[in-house]
Structure formats: structure tokens, C-alpha cells
Amino acid sequence: MAKAENFLDLPLEEVLGDRFGRYSKYIIQERALPDVRDGLKPVQRRILYAMNEERNTHDKSFRKAAKTVGTVIGNYHPHGDTSVYDAMVRLSQEWKVRNSLVEMHGNNGSIDGDPPAAMRYTESRLSKIASEMLRDIGKETVDFVPNFDDTIMEPIVLPAKFPNLLVNGSTGISAGYATDIPPHNLGEVIDAVIKKIDKPSVTVDELMQVMKGPDFPTGGIIQGVDGIRKAYETGKGRIIIRGKAAIEEIRGNRQQIVIDEIPYDVNKATMVKKMDELRIDRKVEGIAEVRDETDRTGLRVVIELKKGANSEGILNYLYKNTDLQITYNFNMVAIHDKTPDLLSLPQILDAYIAHQKEVVTRQTVFDLNKAKDREHIVEGLIKAISILDDLITTIRASKDKQDAKKQIIAQYDFSEQQAEAIVTLQLYRLTNTDVTQLEEEAEELKKRIEALETLLSSEKQLRQHIKKDLSQIKRTFTDNRKTAIEDKIEELTFNIEVTVASEDVVYSATRDGYVKRTSTRSYGASNGEDPGIKDGDHLVGLMELNTTDHILLFTNKGNYIYLPVHELPDIRWKDIGQHISNLVSIGKDERIIQSIPIRTFEDDQYLVFFTKNGMVKRSELALYKAQRYSKALIALNLKDDDEVIDVYQTNGHYDVFIASDKGFGLWYHESEISVVGQRAAGVKAIKLKADEYVVSGQVFDELTEPSIVAVTHRGAVKRMKLSEFEKSGRANRGLIMLRELKTKAHRLRGLYTVNEHDTIYFRTSKGETHHLFPLELSTSDRYSNGSFVIDSDHQGDVTGVWKEAVYQTPFDD
């Protein structure tokens, strides 16, 4: 008969859940998170305990690291040697821990991320302060448990005579939990513990009077006291850490940025490499060279700048775009009562104080028992010397040591321990001098027992003892704070000149969406030739700008495109530009109607929009400054089949003039148009009839009187003076500008305010393009239909009218 197989038939999800639950519990409690009492993870605790047991302490010579690692693995921590050695090395790295617990001879890595030498090459020992973590561990101060193979015992926590969790901090990731506790200054933490002992109800603000905030071994500057306060109150908080940098003058009337402290846990070599890449890739202008001049005297990174470079701007750019400034997020999770817990500063201090009370109590009980045992022996020895001759007689008459002890106990009423001490007494101790010494010892023991019993019976005495001990550690080990703290997080600002090489270029944009920038050299060599442009297309922008400027392109669909000039393709004057769809996503039937150059988004500037269905909108220019511009952004909301026909930049002191296809014109001041948000639809500009639409919206300075030129679909053109019109209010019907004919009535196709440099172009239904110089026309009154410049019967009706974009230098002072 086949042997029955002993298999369990269980659902997979049940098995997985159970096994992962066990694994998670193990790595949370036994690997990745520190204990709130001693601030150590199990591997760190085992390293320190093993070194202490091997007498590998600060007052002895260094010992091979491999020997310690072997002891830890063999006795306490059955895991990989690399993980143990790495943990041991980290305890010795002065740029990672505020007070090193292990001293190391040899290469223990570097702030550049270099690996340490192999453990067979390095030597180590406990540091002096690590001895305070282990002091009195032999006095039954902490619980011990059997090790993994039940051969020896190991502590579940160390006595930790100083608050190591806060002093050295901790970082770790386990299943479902992570921890990030920054290091602090030893003296400040001890002051906080003492303050908490003296006043258990102390507030976080009161604690922060003595414990200002984290104190990183790498120094640097912390910004954001509110973030520290929140972290101390809740366990979570965010601060900014930045390196310490100074701007120095150097030869040739130039400057350099010198960094001598970097943020905590930042790899210096990676940071320097990133800075140099920014220089090579020309992401930031003005950096001549990046050098790492760090040597045994200290950290020093030098960023040499070009002549005339904006040093403050470049430094701010480096803060924002490299690890010279980082965000640190507190996440103060530790094992508290065998459970992972997010802890506030008062909770961490309470847990440490409770641990110290237990440690000191157990230590006192141990010392008291030892003292009482010794007192008992001393009493026996004093009594023995007083009856010495009788005792000697009794001992000589006995068969052996055991019989002698039995006789002494029976005849003279000594205890077992006293009898043992008497029979093992050396003969030289039987002098008169020794009796005096024993009596003095008995007196001292009596006083010591009284003091220890008082300590055990008085909570106040216990607190005083802990405070005295902590104060002594503070006097011995504390040093000055390394990290400076600033109240507020500085907002990093820098001009675009920092990131872009300043260069004057000629910019052009066309109605169909072709844009380019051209070097002034290429433009100058063209001898006034027309730019490369497709048939049927025309310019909507032509101007000399700087690469640090920006362009706002507005489309008929109510969208706008934000374009930094330096990101435009650099194309020869005679070549067609690149289509805007290669730079940002845009609709197929969208066309460009306006191109507005921007140097700064000033507060007193506005954008005024006119739509075909008779709406007008005025918004602050500053609203249109974009941070992300990979796609077209909404400039205003359009309803139904409406579209934008004109957009202008104003300063609040402009007049507006709106014309409809039926020949009505309305003139009023822009203050009639209320200022609204970026996406608003606007307000009614002009009163239209059912089948009427707006052909043109114009703006002009309120102090000027421009000429107005109108073009009709039949090819008639006329110029009018502004004085022909009366200034009115928004949303009125306006005044008629064309004489109504019974047959083939004129319909407006275009209207512009013009000056002496302007040229008006129009295109006919037969594809012909014509142009005219409007100021060559004589002025007409409002009731005339102007003069024909083409014969529409033969050349086609006018379908489109535009004013040629004139070459501008818009920002000349």
C-alpha cells in the first residue's frame, strides 16, 4: 500500500497572505525600523553588542572589521556579510551620522558615494560615545533573549544612556512603513529631554526653544521653521535643506560661487557632475568652469563664472535645479511597544524617558542586591575575626572544606555565603589592619544601600539621577551646532538671462502658423527682400526681439500659444519657418490672428479681445504668463460658432473702435470693458442684428486721432477721420459708415486704424492680391461708399483684408 502523502490543500491567496504577513512582521520589527528607545535597528544593535562583548572598545586598539562581522553573523545575525559590514560602515561615516558609534581605520567610503574598502582591509572599534549606549548592560538593565540557535543570549534593546534616535536619526524602508528621522545636536536633544522630565506637559514650541531643529553632520542651511514644528507635533513635516554657498570676487573683475557645505545625504560627485552638465548643455549661461577642490582640509566646490554673469541668479538656478537644495520630509516612524508608530517629538521623548527610568531602576536594584550581598559577607568576616581562635580550631578538626563549612554554620550561626567566605579566607587577611578596613567597608556599604533604597523609593530622586547622568554626557560629548536654521522658505527667482544666452534676433510669424527666428546677420544680408513665405499666406508679426523675450500667439479659436523666443527654430530669412504644430499641439483649422511680444508681464497691462459675434473681453496680461506651454492654452471661452478676430495689448488708456459687416462703427473707451479672468467669455461689445457680424476691432491711444480705412467686398476703399464719429458707450448700435444701396449693397470686409507706414492688403475670390497706401486716399464722410480700387465683376469680390506687419523694435527705450 502506497504511503499517504501529507499535503495540505489550501487556497493560494490564503497561503500568500499568511506568508507575506509573517514576512512583513519580521522586516518591520527585526530589520528596517529603529526602536524608539535606543534608536537602533537589530543589525546595528547586534554590531555594537558584539563589539562590546569582544572588548573591541575605544580604549583598546583597533581590530579587523572582518573579525567583528564574523562574530555578528556567527552569534547574532545570520544574514549576508555585506549587509552587516555596510551597516557597520554607516555607523562610522561622519557625513551620515551626527555622532559616530564606530571608529574605523582605512577607507570607509566617501561623501562622493565611493564604496568602502573590503572588510579584510579595514579596522574598527567602538567610539567613546558608543560605550554610553552599552554602559551598565551587564547589570540586568535590559531584557535578553536567546540568539537564533539558542546558544547564547542577546539584548532586545540597549541601555542607551543618550537619546540616540534623535541624535543620529534613522532612515529605512520596510513593508508598508518607511522612516526618515533627521539627526540632531546632542546637547540640544539632552536639554529637550531634561525639559520634558521637569515639565511633562511641555509644548512643542517650548521644546523648540532648546531644540531648534535638525543638525546635520554635513551642515548646510534649513529653511522652514513651520515645517520643523509640524514634524515635531505630528511626526510628518517638510523642510528645505540647502548647501552653504558664498559669492567671491576673483581676478579679471569676475566672480565665483564657492560651496563649502552641501545638503544631508547628497552625493557630492553627482551634484558636481549635474552642475557641469548644465554648463555643457547651456541650460544655464555664465558658468565658465565647475571644479571640485575638496581635500583633507574640507569640502570645497567652486563654480567659476564668466565676466558680467549674474551670480545671484545663477546661484538661485543651481539651488532650484541641482541637489544644492533639496526637500527633506520628516517621517518619524519607530518601533514603539513592538509596533511601528508615527511619533511626535513629545512621544519620542516620553518613550526615551520611560526607558531610562526602567534602565536606572533595574540598575539600582542590581547594585542594591550586590551591596547587600557584600554587606552580609563583610558582617560575617568581622564576626569571624572576633572569634578567630575558635574558628581555626573548628576548621582544623574538620575532614575537608565541605565539613568545615557545615561545622562553622552549625556552631557559630553563619550563613552558607559567610561560611564560604571564611573557609576561602587568605591567612594574610587575619591582621588587625584588615579588621579596620572591613569595618570601614561595612560603613560605606550601609550608606550606599541607604542611597540606593532612597533612589528606588523616590520618583523625584530617580528623575534627578537621569538628569545628572544626561548632563554629564552633554558636558563630555556635545559640540557646536553645524546646521543653520532660517524661518522662511525662500522663493527662488532668477531672470531668464541666467538660462538663455542674450542675443538679438529677427522674429516672424505668419497667419498660417509658420514661425522662426533669424539672426540679425541673415536678415541684414537679405537687402530688404521678402521673407520665405507660402503663397496665400501673410505675416502677422515681424520684429527685432531678444532671445530672453517671449511671444504670445493668439488663434481664431480662442487659444493662445506661449513661446519663449529662444525656443523658436533658428532659420534663414529666405526660408519658410517651422510650423507651430511642431512646437505645440494646435487644431488643424486654427490660424494665427495676432502676435504680441512680451518682455515682462507687467501689472498695469491688459489684453483686449474682439470676437465675430460681437463680444469683447479685457483681462490682465499677467494672467497669461504660462509655466507649462507644450500645448495651446485657453485665452477666452467662445460660445457656439464664435471666433476671435482681433487681440491687442493695452495699458488701460486706450480707445476701442468696432465695425460690423453692415457698416456700423462704434467708438468708446476701454474702461467701459470690465476686467475679467483668463477664461471668461467677456461682455457685449456692439449691438448686432440677426445676420450681422463684427469685421474688425481696433484699439488706439486715447490722445491720438488716427485715420480709419474701410474696405468693402465690392473693392471700394475709403478713409475717414475719427472726428466723423461720436464717442459712445459699450454695447450700442454705433454709427453707419456706408450708404445703403438697394441693389448690390456694400458689405465691409476690413477696417483698420492706420498711420503713414501702413500698407493695406486684400485678396479677391479669384486669388488676386492687391495692396494700397491708405494715406494716399482723400478723406470721405461716413455716408459715402468710397472709391473703387478694383472691378469686382472681373477680378472677384474681396474675401480677406489685412494690414501688413511692419518691422518693429517694440522694446527700444
CORJO-V852785 format. One record per pair of residues at least 12 apart in sequence whose C-alpha atoms are under 7 Angstrom apart, sorted by the first residue. I is the first residue (numbers start at 1). J is the second residue. D is the distance in whole Angstrom. If there is no record, write none. Layout:
((I;J;D) (I;J;D))
This chain:
((24;175;5) (27;174;6) (28;174;6) (28;175;7) (29;335;7) (29;338;7) (30;42;6) (32;172;5) (32;173;6) (32;174;5) (33;172;6) (33;179;7) (33;334;6) (33;335;7) (34;334;5) (34;335;6) (35;334;6) (35;335;5) (35;336;7) (36;165;7) (36;334;5) (36;335;6) (36;336;6) (36;348;7) (36;351;7) (37;351;6) (37;352;5) (37;355;6) (38;157;7) (38;158;6) (38;160;5) (38;163;7) (38;164;6) (38;165;6) (39;164;5) (39;165;4) (43;77;7) (43;84;7) (44;87;7) (46;72;6) (46;76;6) (47;72;6) (47;88;7) (50;71;7) (50;72;6) (51;68;7) (51;126;7) (56;125;5) (56;126;6) (57;125;5) (57;126;5) (57;127;7) (58;125;6) (58;126;5) (58;127;5) (58;128;5) (62;123;6) (62;124;5) (62;125;5) (63;123;5) (63;124;5) (63;125;6) (64;120;7) (64;122;6) (64;123;4) (64;124;6) (65;119;5) (65;120;7) (65;122;6) (65;123;5) (65;124;6) (66;119;5) (66;120;5) (69;81;7) (69;84;6) (69;85;6) (76;147;6) (76;148;7) (89;108;6) (92;104;6) (93;108;7) (94;217;7) (95;111;7) (95;217;5) (95;218;6) (96;217;7) (96;265;7) (97;168;5) (97;183;7) (97;217;6) (98;167;7) (98;168;5) (98;183;6) (98;216;7) (98;217;5) (99;168;6) (100;127;7) (101;126;6) (101;127;5) (101;129;6) (101;130;5) (102;124;7) (102;125;6) (102;126;5) (102;127;5) (103;124;6) (103;125;5) (103;126;6) (103;127;5) (104;122;7) (104;123;6) (104;124;4) (104;125;7) (105;122;6) (105;123;5) (105;124;6) (106;122;5) (106;123;7) (107;122;7) (111;267;6) (111;268;6) (112;267;5) (112;268;5) (112;269;5) (113;267;6) (132;160;6) (132;161;5) (133;158;6) (133;159;6) (133;160;4) (133;161;5) (133;162;7) (134;158;6) (134;159;6) (134;160;6) (135;159;7) (137;159;6) (139;363;6) (139;366;6) (140;362;7) (140;363;7) (140;366;7) (141;159;7) (141;359;5) (141;362;5) (141;363;5) (142;155;7) (142;157;7) (142;158;7) (142;159;7) (142;359;7) (143;155;6) (143;156;6) (144;156;6) (159;359;6) (162;470;7) (163;352;7) (166;183;6) (166;184;6) (167;183;5) (167;184;5) (167;185;6) (167;186;6) (167;189;7) (168;183;4) (168;184;7) (169;181;5) (169;182;5) (169;183;4) (170;182;7) (178;333;7) (179;331;5) (179;332;6) (179;333;5) (180;330;5) (180;331;5) (180;332;6) (181;330;6) (181;331;6) (181;332;5) (182;214;6) (183;214;6) (183;215;6) (183;216;6) (184;213;7) (184;214;5) (184;215;4) (184;216;7) (185;215;5) (185;481;6) (186;474;7) (186;478;6) (187;474;5) (187;478;5) (188;210;6) (188;211;5) (189;211;6) (190;470;6) (190;474;7) (191;210;6) (192;207;6) (192;210;6) (192;211;6) (193;349;6) (194;467;6) (197;463;7) (204;232;7) (204;233;6) (213;228;6) (215;481;6) (215;482;6) (215;483;5) (216;264;6) (216;482;7) (216;483;6) (217;482;7) (218;261;6) (218;262;6) (218;263;7) (218;264;6) (219;261;6) (219;482;5) (219;483;4) (220;241;7) (220;242;6) (220;243;5) (220;244;5) (220;261;5) (220;262;6) (220;263;6) (220;483;5) (220;484;7) (221;241;6) (221;242;5) (221;243;6) (221;244;7) (221;483;6) (221;484;5) (221;485;6) (222;239;7) (222;240;6) (222;241;5) (222;242;7) (222;483;7) (222;484;6) (222;485;5) (222;486;6) (223;239;6) (223;240;5) (223;241;6) (223;485;6) (223;486;5) (223;487;6) (223;488;6) (223;489;5) (224;239;5) (224;240;7) (224;486;6) (224;487;5) (224;488;5) (224;489;5) (225;486;7) (225;487;5) (225;488;7) (227;239;5) (231;330;6) (232;344;5) (232;345;5) (233;344;5) (233;345;6) (234;343;7) (234;344;5) (235;330;7) (235;331;6) (235;332;5) (235;342;6) (235;343;5) (235;344;5) (236;330;5) (236;331;5) (236;332;7) (237;329;6) (237;330;5) (238;327;7) (238;328;6) (238;329;5) (238;330;6) (239;327;6) (239;328;5) (239;329;7) (240;325;7) (240;326;6) (240;327;5) (240;328;6) (240;489;7) (241;263;6) (241;325;6) (241;326;5) (241;327;6) (241;328;7) (242;262;7) (242;263;5) (242;324;6) (242;325;4) (242;326;6) (243;259;7) (243;261;5) (243;262;4) (243;263;5) (243;324;5) (243;325;6) (244;259;6) (244;260;6) (244;261;5) (244;262;6) (245;257;7) (245;258;5) (245;259;4) (245;260;6) (246;258;5) (246;259;7) (253;307;7) (254;305;7) (254;306;7) (254;307;5) (255;304;7) (255;305;6) (256;302;7) (256;303;6) (256;304;4) (256;305;5) (257;302;6) (257;303;5) (257;304;6) (258;300;7) (258;301;6) (258;302;5) (258;303;6) (259;300;6) (259;301;5) (259;302;6) (260;299;5) (260;300;5) (260;301;7) (261;299;7) (262;324;6) (263;324;6) (263;325;7) (263;326;7) (266;323;7) (271;322;6) (271;323;6) (274;322;7) (275;322;7) (276;290;6) (283;499;6) (284;498;6) (284;499;4) (284;500;7) (285;498;5) (285;499;5) (285;500;6) (285;501;6) (286;305;6) (286;306;5) (286;309;5) (287;303;7) (287;304;6) (287;305;4) (287;306;6) (288;304;5) (288;305;5) (288;306;5) (289;303;6) (289;304;5) (289;305;7) (290;302;6) (290;303;5) (290;304;6) (291;303;6) (310;498;7) (313;494;5) (313;495;7) (313;498;6) (314;498;6) (316;492;6) (316;493;7) (316;494;6) (317;494;7) (320;492;7) (361;456;7) (364;452;6) (368;449;6) (368;452;6) (371;445;6) (371;449;6) (375;442;6) (375;445;6) (377;417;7) (377;418;5) (377;421;7) (378;438;6) (378;442;6) (380;414;7) (380;418;5) (381;422;7) (382;435;6) (382;438;7) (385;430;7) (405;419;5) (405;420;7) (405;423;7) (496;548;6) (497;548;6) (500;548;6) (502;546;6) (502;547;6) (502;548;6) (503;546;5) (503;547;5) (504;520;7) (504;544;7) (504;545;6) (504;546;4) (504;547;6) (505;517;6) (505;518;6) (505;519;5) (505;520;5) (505;544;6) (505;545;6) (505;546;6) (505;547;7) (506;518;5) (506;519;6) (506;520;6) (506;543;6) (506;544;4) (506;545;6) (507;542;6) (507;543;5) (507;544;6) (507;545;7) (508;541;5) (508;542;4) (508;543;7) (509;539;6) (509;540;6) (509;541;5) (509;542;7) (510;537;7) (510;538;5) (510;539;4) (510;540;5) (510;541;7) (510;592;7) (511;537;6) (511;538;6) (511;539;6) (511;540;6) (511;591;6) (511;592;5) (511;593;6) (512;537;6) (512;591;5) (512;592;6) (513;579;6) (513;580;5) (513;591;6) (513;592;6) (514;577;5) (514;578;5) (514;579;4) (514;580;6) (515;577;5) (515;578;6) (515;579;6) (515;580;6) (516;568;6) (516;569;5) (516;570;6) (516;571;6) (516;577;5) (516;578;6) (517;568;6) (517;569;6) (517;570;5) (517;571;6) (518;570;6) (518;571;5) (518;572;6) (518;573;6) (522;572;6) (522;573;6) (523;573;6) (531;573;6) (531;574;5) (531;575;7) (532;573;7) (532;574;4) (532;575;5) (532;576;4) (533;576;5) (539;804;7) (539;805;6) (540;593;7) (540;594;6) (540;595;6) (540;805;6) (541;595;6) (541;805;6) (542;805;6) (542;806;6) (542;807;5) (542;808;7) (543;807;5) (543;808;4) (543;809;6) (544;808;6) (544;809;5) (545;809;7) (547;565;5) (547;566;5) (548;565;7) (548;566;7) (549;564;6) (549;565;6) (549;598;6) (549;599;5) (550;563;6) (550;564;4) (550;565;5) (550;597;6) (550;598;5) (550;599;6) (551;563;5) (551;564;6) (551;565;7) (551;595;7) (551;596;6) (551;597;5) (551;598;6) (552;595;6) (552;596;5) (552;597;6) (553;592;7) (553;594;6) (553;595;5) (553;596;6) (554;592;6) (554;593;6) (554;594;5) (554;595;6) (555;590;6) (555;591;5) (555;592;5) (555;593;5) (556;590;6) (556;591;6) (556;592;7) (556;593;6) (556;643;5) (556;644;5) (556;645;6) (557;590;6) (557;643;5) (557;644;6) (558;634;6) (558;635;5) (558;636;5) (558;637;7) (558;638;6) (558;643;7) (558;644;6) (559;632;6) (559;633;5) (559;634;5) (559;635;5) (559;636;7) (560;632;6) (560;633;5) (560;634;6) (560;635;6) (561;632;5) (561;633;6) (562;626;7) (562;629;6) (584;630;5) (584;631;5) (584;632;6) (585;631;5) (585;632;6) (586;632;6) (593;645;7) (593;646;7) (594;646;7) (594;647;6) (601;621;6) (601;622;5) (601;625;7) (602;622;6) (603;622;6) (604;651;6) (605;620;6) (605;621;5) (605;649;7) (605;650;6) (605;651;5) (606;618;6) (606;619;6) (606;620;4) (606;621;5) (606;649;6) (606;650;5) (606;651;6) (606;652;7) (607;619;5) (607;620;6) (607;621;6) (607;647;7) (607;648;6) (607;649;5) (607;650;6) (608;647;6) (608;648;5) (608;649;6) (609;646;6) (609;647;5) (609;648;7) (610;644;6) (610;645;6) (610;646;5) (610;647;6) (610;697;6) (611;642;7) (611;643;5) (611;644;4) (611;645;5) (612;642;6) (612;643;6) (612;644;6) (612;645;6) (612;693;6) (612;694;5) (612;695;7) (613;642;6) (613;693;6) (613;694;6) (614;684;6) (614;685;5) (614;686;6) (614;693;7) (614;694;6) (615;682;6) (615;683;5) (615;684;5) (615;685;5) (616;682;5) (616;683;5) (616;684;6) (616;685;5) (617;673;7) (617;681;7) (617;682;4) (617;683;6) (618;673;6) (618;674;7) (618;675;5) (618;676;6) (619;675;5) (619;676;5) (619;677;6) (619;678;6) (623;678;6) (634;679;7) (635;678;6) (635;679;6) (636;678;6) (636;679;4) (636;680;6) (636;681;6) (637;679;6) (637;680;6) (637;681;5) (638;681;6) (645;696;7) (646;696;7) (646;697;6) (652;670;7) (652;671;7) (653;701;7) (653;702;6) (654;669;6) (654;670;6) (654;699;6) (654;700;5) (654;701;5) (654;702;5) (655;668;6) (655;669;4) (655;670;5) (655;699;6) (655;700;5) (655;701;6) (655;702;5) (656;668;6) (656;669;6) (656;670;6) (656;698;6) (656;699;4) (656;700;7) (657;697;6) (657;698;5) (657;699;6) (658;696;6) (658;697;4) (658;698;6) (659;694;6) (659;695;6) (659;696;5) (659;697;6) (660;692;7) (660;693;6) (660;694;4) (660;695;5) (661;692;6) (661;693;6) (661;694;6) (661;695;6) (661;747;5) (661;748;4) (661;749;7) (662;692;7) (662;747;6) (662;748;6) (663;736;6) (663;737;5) (663;738;5) (663;747;7) (663;748;6) (664;734;6) (664;735;5) (664;736;4) (664;737;6) (665;734;5) (665;735;5) (665;736;6) (665;737;7) (666;734;4) (666;735;6) (667;727;5) (667;728;6) (668;727;5) (668;728;5) (668;729;5) (668;730;6) (672;730;6) (684;731;6) (685;730;6) (685;731;5) (686;730;6) (686;731;4) (686;732;5) (686;733;6) (687;731;5) (687;732;5) (687;733;5) (688;733;7) (695;749;6) (695;750;6) (696;750;6) (696;751;6) (698;752;7) (698;753;7) (705;722;6) (706;722;6) (706;753;6) (706;754;6) (706;755;7) (707;719;7) (707;720;6) (707;721;5) (707;722;6) (707;753;6) (707;754;6) (708;720;5) (708;721;6) (708;722;7) (708;751;7) (708;752;6) (708;753;5) (708;754;6) (709;751;6) (709;752;5) (709;753;6) (709;774;7) (710;748;7) (710;750;6) (710;751;4) (710;752;7) (711;748;6) (711;749;6) (711;750;5) (711;751;6) (712;746;6) (712;747;5) (712;748;4) (712;749;5) (712;750;7) (713;746;6) (713;747;6) (713;748;6) (713;749;6) (713;797;5) (713;798;5) (713;799;7) (714;746;6) (714;792;5) (714;797;5) (714;798;6) (715;788;5) (715;789;6) (715;790;5) (715;791;7) (715;792;6) (715;797;7) (715;798;6) (716;785;7) (716;786;6) (716;787;5) (716;788;4) (716;789;6) (717;786;5) (717;787;5) (717;788;6) (717;789;7) (718;779;7) (718;780;6) (718;785;7) (718;786;4) (718;787;6) (719;777;6) (719;778;7) (719;779;5) (719;780;6) (720;779;5) (720;780;5) (720;781;6) (721;779;7) (724;781;7) (724;782;7) (736;782;7) (737;782;5) (737;783;6) (738;782;6) (738;783;5) (738;784;6) (738;785;5) (739;783;5) (739;784;6) (739;785;6) (749;799;7) (749;800;7) (749;801;7) (750;801;5) (756;775;6) (758;773;7) (758;803;7) (758;804;7) (759;771;7) (759;772;6) (759;773;5) (759;774;7) (759;803;6) (759;804;6) (760;772;5) (760;773;6) (760;774;7) (760;802;6) (760;803;5) (760;804;6) (761;801;6) (761;802;5) (761;803;6) (761;804;7) (762;798;7) (762;800;5) (762;801;4) (762;802;6) (763;798;6) (763;799;6) (763;800;5) (763;801;7) (764;795;7) (764;796;5) (764;797;5) (764;798;4) (764;799;5) (765;796;5) (765;797;5) (765;798;6) (765;799;6) (766;795;6) (766;796;5))
